Amino acid sequence: MTTQTEAPLQIETLGLLNRQMIVILDFGSQYSELIARRIRETQVYSEVLSYRTTPTQLQQLNPKGIILSGGPNSVYDLGAPHCDPGIWQLGIPVLGVCYGMQLMVTQLGGEVIKAERGEYGKASLLIDDPTDLLTNVEQGTTMWMSHADACTKLPDGFEVLAHTENTPCAAIAHHEKKLYGVQFHPEVVHSVGGLALIRNFVYHICDCEPTWTTAAFVEESLREIRAKLGDKRVLLALSGGVDSSTLAFLLHKAIGDQLTCVFIDQGFMRKLEPERLLKLFSEQFHIPVEYVDARDRFLAAISGVTDPEEKRRRIGHEFILVFEEASKRLGPFDYLAQGTLYPDVIESADTNVDPVTGERVAVKIKSHHNVGGLPKDLRFKLVEPLRKLFKDEVRKVGRSIGLPEEIVQRQPFPGPGLAIRIIGEVTLERLEILREADFIVRQEINRRGIYQDFWQAFAVLLPIRSVGVMGDQRTYAYPIVLRLVSSEDGMTADWSRVPYDVLEGISNRIVNEVQGVNRVVYDITSKPPGTIEWE
């Protein structure tokens, strides 16, 4: 993690120092990743760092701009996270969002207090100064508010750019120093003029150029992979998802036969996927894949386990054991390739926990067994070319290097697979029931041509039984939960308003074709407050 020491900041992405970038300092906001994605949509690189990042470390990165994220605290709370005030002296444009704006106001001599009336949800933005940050942002446009504090006094040199009915200082600026603040969240989809505001900050205020493109990333990655790996051998665990498949294509394009792909069948994949994966890679892509049947081992490893985090931990541990055995048999190898993505790194890392006080800024939602779960005595060096990409960026890279659409558009599937879509204990019987039900869900939405309408569409099996009647006989069988959600990035999601005839068709098929199921229900919970997966 980043601390207040002046040690050099570790740059994970090769060539990063030569790339224009916007830095987001994270104060625990659930939207920090989303800010980074919105910046990248403007074709400018962005990265999320801890709010403890020092001015010296920021100077190393030489960002074109800095964004201070929102956060769950109030700036006047005891122990509330504060950035180093030296940031204001760097001469780098800064945009504070919600908590970030309040922190800017407080540290520069203004005043923030608890508001008499909070403001949450949609608000009409009334623009007082339509230039600079708010250029081309329409008068009265909707912005998303989420705050209970108010700025009652601006620092010297600041002026109000916009207000709402309940918020006198909805947007502020010190034009000369290029310091800006907004009380709303321009990064969320509910903020209609949000992207225009972000583009103004990125292009007009920070003077960035659109250099973060798919073609540039692929070209740079191929060059850096070859330079880093030389003639070394690389081992890759292939899952068949867009991440590992894109990684396999990228590495094979860079180093050819130096890459060995291993597919470990842990028994938790969807129906027919292992067979389809092996056929595609061997016959169509001409990339050889070593198949390892470990289904019995994985099922035994989680026998009797009901806690979801323990399931993930055991599956990750068993994966490492099986993978190490395969590497000894096929090796030696110098590098291990992983399809780790940027959200995995942020969600799994404890980068926002103070090592002295134990203070946690952002809560770790779940563990990812491909990040941080590797043994300390790992004999490989890691190569993770996708580590700084979001899922949508991986899809663009995959498509650009020739990955077929059926893989590029594959819906996200968790590493532990169906094991975490069975609530409670995983048994062979429950796996087979869920596998068949999930297959019907995918068949039906594909048949109707609506597969791409959903971020994810799948079935969940509950470890309870309910009474039913089938063929004049009483049944006592499992319920299946249908989970179909819409999302842009997986960080937030809404349940999909699926036509009744589609739900009816799926339900009828499941109860008639899947033995052991007599009830189908539909999950209408959004994220937040729920998550997309049930475990």
C-alpha positions in Angstrom: 0.0 0.0 0.0 1.0 3.6 -0.3 2.2 5.2 2.9 3.5 8.6 3.9 7.1 7.5 3.3 8.9 8.9 0.3 9.8 5.5 -1.2 9.4 5.4 -5.0 5.9 4.5 -6.1 5.8 1.1 -7.7 4.5 1.4 -11.3 2.9 -2.0 -12.3 2.2 -1.1 -15.9 5.3 -1.0 -18.1 5.7 2.3 -20.0 3.2 4.0 -17.7 5.5 7.0 -16.9 5.4 7.9 -20.6 1.6 7.8 -20.8 -0.8 10.7 -20.1 -2.9 9.8 -17.2 -5.5 11.0 -14.6 -5.1 9.8 -11.1 -8.1 9.1 -8.8 -7.3 9.3 -5.1 -9.7 6.9 -3.4 -11.4 7.9 -0.1 -13.5 4.7 0.1 -16.1 5.5 -2.5 -18.0 2.6 -4.1 -17.7 4.6 -7.4 -13.9 5.1 -7.6 -13.6 2.4 -10.2 -16.4 3.9 -12.1 -14.7 7.3 -12.2 -11.6 5.5 -13.7 -13.8 3.8 -16.3 -15.4 7.1 -17.3 -12.0 8.7 -17.8 -10.9 5.8 -19.9 -14.0 6.1 -22.0 -12.5 9.4 -23.1 -9.5 7.4 -24.3 -7.3 8.8 -21.5 -5.6 6.4 -19.1 -6.6 6.6 -15.4 -5.7 4.7 -12.3 -7.1 4.5 -8.7 -4.6 5.1 -5.9 -4.9 5.4 -2.1 -5.7 8.8 -0.7 -2.4 8.4 1.3 -0.4 8.9 -1.9 2.1 11.7 -1.2 2.8 14.7 -3.4 6.3 13.4 -4.2 4.8 10.1 -5.4 2.3 11.9 -7.5 5.1 14.0 -9.0 6.8 10.7 -10.0 3.6 9.7 -11.9 3.4 13.2 -13.5 -0.4 13.0 -14.0 -2.2 15.5 -16.1 -5.0 15.7 -13.5 -6.1 14.4 -10.1 -9.6 13.5 -9.0 -10.6 13.1 -5.4 -13.3 10.5 -5.0 -16.4 10.5 -2.8 -16.5 8.6 0.4 -18.7 7.5 3.3 -17.3 9.9 5.9 -17.9 13.5 6.7 -14.8 15.7 6.5 -15.3 16.8 10.1 -15.5 13.3 11.5 -12.8 12.2 13.9 -10.4 10.1 11.9 -11.9 11.0 8.5 -9.4 10.3 5.7 -7.5 13.4 4.5 -5.0 13.7 1.6 -1.7 15.5 2.0 -2.4 19.3 1.7 0.8 19.5 -0.4 -1.3 18.3 -3.3 -2.8 21.7 -3.7 0.7 23.2 -4.4 1.6 20.8 -7.2 0.1 23.0 -9.9 -1.9 20.0 -11.2 -5.6 20.4 -12.0 -7.8 18.8 -9.3 -11.5 17.8 -9.4 -13.1 16.9 -6.1 -16.2 14.7 -6.2 -18.7 14.9 -3.3 -16.5 14.1 -0.3 -13.5 15.1 -2.4 -15.0 18.6 -2.9 -15.8 19.0 0.8 -12.2 18.0 1.6 -10.9 20.5 -0.9 -13.0 23.2 0.7 -12.0 22.3 4.3 -8.3 22.1 3.6 -8.2 25.4 1.7 -9.9 27.4 4.4 -13.6 27.0 3.7 -16.3 25.5 5.9 -18.4 22.3 5.7 -21.1 21.4 8.1 -23.9 18.9 8.5 -26.8 20.0 6.2 -30.2 20.8 7.6 -31.5 18.6 4.8 -29.6 16.0 2.9 -29.9 15.4 -0.8 -30.1 12.0 -2.4 -31.0 10.9 -5.9 -31.7 13.0 -8.9 -31.5 16.7 -8.8 -31.8 19.4 -11.4 -28.5 21.3 -11.9 -28.9 25.1 -12.2 -25.8 26.5 -13.9 -24.5 29.9 -12.9 -21.3 29.8 -15.0 -21.7 27.7 -18.2 -18.0 27.9 -19.1 -14.9 25.8 -18.3 -16.0 22.8 -16.3 -19.6 23.1 -17.3 -19.1 23.8 -21.0 -21.9 22.1 -23.1 -23.6 20.9 -19.9 -27.3 21.7 -20.4 -29.1 24.0 -18.0 -31.3 22.0 -15.7 -29.6 18.7 -16.6 -30.1 15.8 -14.1 -27.2 15.0 -11.7 -27.1 12.3 -9.0 -26.7 13.6 -5.4 -25.7 11.6 -2.4 -24.7 13.8 0.6 -25.8 15.0 4.0 -23.3 17.9 4.4 -23.1 21.4 3.0 -20.5 23.9 2.1 -21.3 27.1 3.9 -18.1 29.1 3.2 -15.9 28.9 0.1 -12.1 29.2 0.3 -10.6 32.5 -1.0 -10.6 32.6 -4.8 -13.4 30.1 -5.3 -16.7 30.9 -6.9 -20.0 29.0 -7.4 -20.4 27.4 -10.9 -23.8 25.8 -10.2 -26.5 25.1 -7.6 -29.6 23.0 -7.0 -32.7 23.7 -5.1 -31.2 22.2 -1.9 -27.5 22.8 -2.5 -26.2 26.4 -3.0 -22.7 25.1 -3.9 -23.3 22.2 -6.2 -20.2 23.0 -8.3 -17.3 25.4 -7.5 -14.0 26.5 -9.0 -10.8 28.4 -8.5 -10.2 29.1 -12.2 -6.6 30.4 -11.8 -5.4 27.4 -9.8 -7.6 24.9 -11.8 -9.2 23.5 -8.7 -12.8 22.3 -9.1 -15.4 20.6 -7.0 -18.8 19.1 -7.6 -21.2 17.9 -4.9 -22.9 15.4 -7.2 -21.5 12.2 -8.9 -20.9 12.9 -12.6 -19.5 9.3 -13.0 -22.8 7.5 -12.5 -25.2 6.8 -15.4 -28.0 8.7 -13.6 -26.1 12.0 -14.1 -27.2 12.9 -17.6 -24.6 15.6 -18.2 -21.9 13.8 -16.2 -19.8 12.5 -19.1 -19.7 16.0 -20.7 -18.4 17.4 -17.5 -15.7 14.7 -17.2 -14.7 15.3 -20.8 -14.3 19.0 -20.0 -12.0 18.3 -17.1 -10.0 15.7 -19.0 -9.6 17.6 -22.3 -10.0 21.3 -21.7 -8.8 21.7 -18.2 -6.1 18.9 -18.0 -5.2 19.3 -21.7 -5.1 15.5 -22.3 -4.9 13.8 -25.6 -6.8 10.5 -26.5 -3.8 8.1 -26.4 -5.4 5.2 -24.5 -6.7 3.1 -27.4 -7.0 -0.6 -27.9 -4.5 -0.6 -30.8 -2.0 1.3 -28.7 -2.5 -1.1 -25.8 -2.0 -4.2 -27.9 1.1 -2.9 -29.7 2.7 -1.8 -26.4 1.7 -5.1 -24.6 3.2 -7.3 -27.4 6.4 -5.3 -27.3 6.7 -5.4 -23.5 5.8 -9.1 -23.2 8.5 -10.1 -25.7 11.0 -7.8 -23.9 10.1 -9.2 -20.5 9.9 -12.9 -21.3 12.6 -13.3 -23.9 12.8 -17.0 -24.6 11.3 -18.1 -21.3 8.4 -20.6 -21.0 5.1 -19.4 -19.7 2.2 -21.4 -18.1 -1.4 -20.2 -18.3 -4.4 -21.6 -16.6 -7.2 -21.4 -19.2 -10.8 -21.1 -18.0 -12.6 -20.4 -21.3 -13.8 -17.0 -20.2 -13.0 -13.8 -22.1 -10.2 -12.8 -19.7 -8.1 -16.0 -19.9 -8.9 -16.5 -23.6 -7.8 -13.0 -24.5 -4.7 -13.5 -22.4 -4.0 -16.8 -24.2 -4.4 -15.1 -27.6 -2.2 -12.1 -26.7 0.6 -14.3 -25.3 0.5 -16.8 -28.2 0.7 -13.8 -30.6 3.7 -12.5 -28.7 5.7 -15.7 -27.9 4.1 -18.6 -29.8 5.0 -22.1 -28.6 6.7 -20.7 -25.4 3.2 -20.6 -24.0 1.6 -23.7 -22.5 -2.1 -23.6 -21.7 -3.7 -25.8 -19.0 -7.4 -26.3 -18.5 -8.3 -27.6 -15.1 -11.8 -29.1 -15.1 -12.9 -28.6 -11.5 -16.4 -29.8 -12.2 -18.0 -26.5 -11.6 -18.3 -25.3 -15.2 -21.5 -25.0 -17.1 -22.9 -27.8 -19.3 -20.8 -28.6 -22.4 -18.4 -25.8 -21.8 -15.2 -27.9 -21.2 -15.8 -29.8 -24.4 -16.5 -26.6 -26.4 -13.4 -24.9 -25.0 -11.0 -27.7 -25.9 -12.5 -28.0 -29.4 -12.2 -24.3 -30.1 -8.7 -23.9 -29.0 -7.3 -27.0 -30.6 -9.2 -27.1 -33.9 -10.0 -23.5 -34.6 -7.3 -21.5 -32.9 -4.5 -24.1 -33.1 -3.4 -23.3 -29.6 -2.7 -26.6 -27.8 -4.4 -27.1 -24.4 -3.5 -29.6 -21.7 -6.7 -31.0 -20.1 -6.7 -32.0 -16.4 -9.7 -33.8 -14.9 -9.8 -32.8 -11.3 -13.6 -32.9 -10.7 -13.5 -35.4 -7.9 -10.7 -33.6 -6.1 -12.5 -30.2 -6.0 -15.8 -31.7 -4.9 -14.1 -33.5 -2.1 -12.2 -30.3 -1.1 -15.4 -28.5 -0.4 -17.5 -31.4 1.0 -19.6 -30.2 3.9 -18.6 -26.5 3.5 -21.4 -24.0 3.7 -19.5 -20.7 4.2 -19.0 -18.9 0.8 -15.6 -17.4 1.7 -14.4 -20.8 2.9 -15.6 -22.3 -0.4 -13.6 -19.8 -2.4 -10.6 -20.3 -0.2 -10.6 -24.1 -0.6 -11.3 -24.0 -4.3 -8.4 -21.5 -4.7 -6.1 -23.7 -2.6 -7.0 -26.8 -4.5 -6.5 -25.0 -7.8 -3.0 -24.1 -6.8 -2.2 -27.7 -5.8 -3.5 -29.2 -9.0 -1.9 -26.4 -11.0 1.5 -27.0 -9.4 1.3 -30.7 -10.1 0.5 -30.0 -13.8 3.4 -27.5 -14.0 5.9 -30.1 -12.6 4.7 -32.6 -15.2 4.8 -30.2 -18.1 7.6 -27.9 -17.0 9.9 -26.4 -16.1 8.3 -22.9 -16.6 9.7 -19.5 -15.7 6.5 -17.5 -15.7 2.9 -17.9 -14.7 0.4 -15.9 -16.7 -2.8 -14.7 -15.0 -5.9 -13.0 -16.4 -6.2 -10.7 -13.5 -8.2 -7.5 -14.2 -8.1 -4.1 -12.5 -11.4 -4.5 -10.5 -10.0 -7.8 -9.1 -6.9 -6.0 -7.9 -8.9 -3.1 -6.3 -11.5 -5.3 -4.7 -9.1 -8.0 -3.4 -6.2 -5.9 -2.2 -6.0 -4.5 1.2 -4.5 -1.3 -0.2 -6.8 0.9 1.8 -6.0 -0.6 5.3 -3.6 1.4 7.4 -0.9 -1.1 8.7 -0.6 0.8 12.0 -4.2 1.6 13.0 -5.9 -1.1 11.0 -8.3 1.5 9.6 -10.2 0.3 6.6 -11.4 2.8 4.1 -13.1 0.6 1.5 -14.7 -2.7 2.6 -13.5 -5.9 0.8 -16.6 -7.4 -0.7 -15.3 -10.8 -1.7 -12.1 -12.6 -2.4 -10.8 -13.5 -5.9 -8.9 -16.7 -5.9 -6.7 -15.4 -8.8 -5.5 -12.4 -6.8 -3.6 -12.6 -3.6 -4.2 -16.3 -3.1 -0.9 -17.6 -4.4 1.4 -19.3 -2.1 4.4 -17.4 -0.7 6.9 -20.0 -2.1 5.5 -19.7 -5.6 8.3 -20.7 -8.0 7.1 -18.7 -10.9 7.4 -15.0 -11.7 4.0 -13.5 -12.7 3.0 -12.0 -16.0 -0.3 -10.2 -15.9 -0.7 -8.1 -19.1 -4.4 -7.4 -18.4 -4.0 -6.3 -14.8 -4.8 -2.7 -15.6 -7.9 -3.3 -17.8 -11.6 -3.3 -17.1 -13.8 -6.0 -18.5 -15.1 -3.9 -21.4 -11.5 -3.0 -22.3 -10.6 -6.7 -22.3 -13.4 -7.4 -24.7 -12.1 -4.7 -27.1 -8.6 -6.2 -26.9 -9.9 -9.7 -27.5 -11.9 -8.6 -30.5 -9.0 -6.6 -32.0 -6.7 -9.7 -31.9 -9.1 -12.1 -33.5 -11.0 -13.7 -30.6 -14.4 -15.0 -31.9 -17.5 -13.2 -30.7 -18.9 -16.2 -28.8 -16.0 -15.8 -26.4 -15.7 -12.0 -26.5 -19.4 -11.6 -25.6 -19.4 -14.4 -23.1 -21.1 -13.3 -19.9 -18.9 -13.0 -16.8 -18.6 -16.3 -15.0 -17.0 -16.6 -11.5 -13.8 -18.5 -11.0 -15.3 -20.9 -8.5 -18.1 -21.5 -11.0 -21.4 -23.2 -10.1 -20.0 -23.9 -6.6 -20.9 -20.4 -5.5 -24.3 -20.5 -7.2 -25.3 -23.3 -5.0 -26.1 -21.8 -1.6 -24.7 -23.9 1.2 -23.1 -27.3 0.7 -22.2 -28.4 -2.8 -23.0 -32.0 -3.7 -22.9 -33.8 -7.0 -26.7 -34.0 -7.1 -27.1 -30.3 -6.6 -24.4 -29.6 -9.2 -26.2 -31.6 -11.8 -29.5 -30.0 -11.0 -28.1 -26.5 -11.3 -26.1 -27.3 -14.4 -29.2 -28.4 -16.2 -31.3 -25.5 -15.0 -28.5 -23.0 -16.0 -28.3 -24.7 -19.5 -32.0 -24.1 -20.0 -31.6 -20.4 -19.0 -28.9 -19.9 -21.6 -30.7 -21.9 -24.3 -33.9 -19.9 -23.9 -32.3 -16.4 -24.1 -30.1 -17.5 -27.0 -33.0 -18.9 -28.8 -34.9 -15.6 -28.4 -31.9 -13.6 -29.5 -31.7 -11.6 -26.2 -28.4 -13.0 -24.8 -26.7 -9.6 -25.2 -29.5 -7.8 -23.4 -28.1 -9.0 -20.1 -24.9 -8.4 -18.2 -25.4 -11.8 -16.6 -28.2 -14.3 -16.8 -28.0 -17.5 -14.7 -29.7 -19.8 -12.2 -29.1 -20.2 -8.4 -30.0 -23.3 -6.4 -31.2 -22.8 -2.8 -30.5 -25.5 -0.2 -34.1 -25.8 0.9 -37.0 -27.9 -0.4 -40.6 -26.8 -0.8 -43.9 -28.6 -1.4 -45.2 -29.0 -4.9 -47.7 -31.0 -7.0 -46.7 -32.8 -10.2 -48.9 -35.4 -11.8 -51.3 -35.5 -8.9 -48.5 -36.4 -6.6 -46.9 -34.4 -3.8 -43.3 -33.3 -4.4 -40.7 -32.0 -2.1 -38.0 -30.5 -4.2 -35.5 -27.6 -4.7 -36.3 -24.1 -5.8 -34.3 -22.4 -8.6 -33.7 -18.7 -8.5 -33.4 -16.9 -11.8 -30.9 -14.0 -11.8 -30.9 -11.8 -14.9 -29.3 -8.3 -14.5 -28.5 -5.3 -16.6 -25.2 -3.4 -16.1 -22.6 -1.4 -17.9 -19.6 -2.6 -15.8 -20.8 -5.0 -13.1 -20.0 -2.4 -10.4 -23.7 -1.5 -10.2 -26.5 -3.5 -11.7 -30.3 -3.5 -12.0 -32.6 -6.5 -12.3 -33.8 -6.9 -15.8 -37.5 -6.3 -16.7 -37.8 -9.6 -18.6 -41.0 -10.2 -20.5 -43.3 -12.6 -18.7 -43.5 -15.0 -21.6 -39.7 -15.4 -21.4 -39.8 -16.1 -17.7 -42.7 -18.4 -18.2 -40.8 -20.4 -20.9 -37.7 -20.7 -18.7 -39.8 -21.7 -15.7 -41.9 -24.3 -17.6 -38.8 -26.0 -19.0 -36.9 -26.1 -15.7 -39.7 -27.7 -13.7 -40.6 -30.1 -16.5 -37.1 -31.1 -17.6 -34.9 -30.9 -14.5 -35.6 -33.6 -12.0 -35.5 -32.4 -8.4 -36.9 -28.9 -9.0 -40.5 -27.9 -8.5 -40.4 -24.1 -8.1 -38.8 -21.2 -10.0 -38.5 -17.7 -8.5 -37.1 -14.4 -9.9 -34.6 -12.2 -8.1 -35.6 -8.5 -8.4 -32.8 -7.1 -6.2 -30.5 -4.5 -7.7 -26.8 -4.0 -6.8 -26.5 -2.3 -4.4 -28.0 -3.3 -2.0 -27.5 -6.9 -3.2 -24.6 -8.3 -5.3 -25.0 -9.9 -8.7 -23.8 -13.3 -7.4 -25.5 -14.8 -4.3 -22.2 -15.9 -2.7 
